[in-house]
Amino acid sequence: MNSLPDLAAAPRRAWLRKMQDGLMPVQSDFEKSLAFRLSLIVAAVVIGLSLFSPPPTSDAPKAAVRATV
């Protein structure tokens, strides 16, 4: 199957790139920094540990409840 040549492909791609540039914000230098990435990793580890850690146990004696007759 032969396809027709697309003579408007290059201008259409340039127009599409120009339209899409405004949709995605440019990443700032702070977001690219090592300190920012490490803080995100540390926050993820702390949140993960708090979610998956066992509940705290109490050393206080528990009162026994007797059934009344």
C-alpha positions as CSV (number, residue, x, y, z in Angstrom):
1,M,0.0,0.0,0.0
2,N,1.5,3.3,-1.0
3,S,1.0,6.3,1.2
4,L,0.7,9.8,0.0
5,P,3.5,12.2,0.9
6,D,2.6,14.6,3.7
7,L,3.9,18.0,2.8
8,A,2.6,19.7,5.9
9,A,4.1,17.2,8.4
10,A,7.0,19.4,9.5
11,P,4.9,22.6,10.1
12,R,2.2,20.5,11.9
13,R,4.8,19.0,14.2
14,A,6.3,22.4,15.0
15,W,2.8,23.8,15.7
16,L,2.0,20.8,17.9
17,R,5.3,21.1,19.9
18,K,4.6,24.8,20.4
19,M,1.1,24.1,21.7
20,Q,2.3,21.4,24.1
21,D,5.1,23.4,25.6
22,G,2.7,25.5,27.6
23,L,1.0,22.4,29.1
24,M,4.0,21.0,30.9
25,P,5.7,23.4,33.3
26,V,9.5,23.6,33.1
27,Q,11.2,21.8,36.0
28,S,13.0,24.2,38.3
29,D,16.6,23.9,39.4
30,F,15.4,23.2,42.9
31,E,13.4,20.2,41.8
32,K,16.5,18.8,40.0
33,S,18.7,19.2,43.1
34,L,20.0,16.3,45.1
35,A,18.7,17.8,48.4
36,F,15.2,17.9,47.1
37,R,15.3,14.3,45.8
38,L,16.9,13.0,49.0
39,S,14.2,14.7,51.1
40,L,11.5,13.0,49.0
41,I,13.2,9.6,49.5
42,V,13.5,10.2,53.3
43,A,9.9,11.3,53.5
44,A,8.8,8.2,51.5
45,V,10.8,5.9,53.9
46,V,9.4,7.5,57.0
47,I,5.8,7.3,55.7
48,G,6.4,3.7,54.7
49,L,7.8,2.8,58.1
50,S,4.9,4.4,59.9
51,L,2.3,2.7,57.7
52,F,3.8,-0.8,57.9
53,S,5.2,-0.9,61.5
54,P,3.3,-3.0,64.0
55,P,1.0,-1.1,66.5
56,P,2.6,-0.1,69.8
57,T,2.2,-2.5,72.7
58,S,1.3,-1.4,76.2
59,D,3.2,-2.8,79.2
60,A,0.4,-1.8,81.6
61,P,-1.5,-4.8,83.1
62,K,-4.9,-5.2,81.8
63,A,-7.8,-5.6,84.2
64,A,-9.6,-8.9,84.0
65,V,-13.3,-8.6,83.7
66,R,-15.4,-11.3,85.3
67,A,-18.7,-12.3,84.1
68,T,-21.5,-11.6,86.5
69,V,-24.1,-14.3,87.1
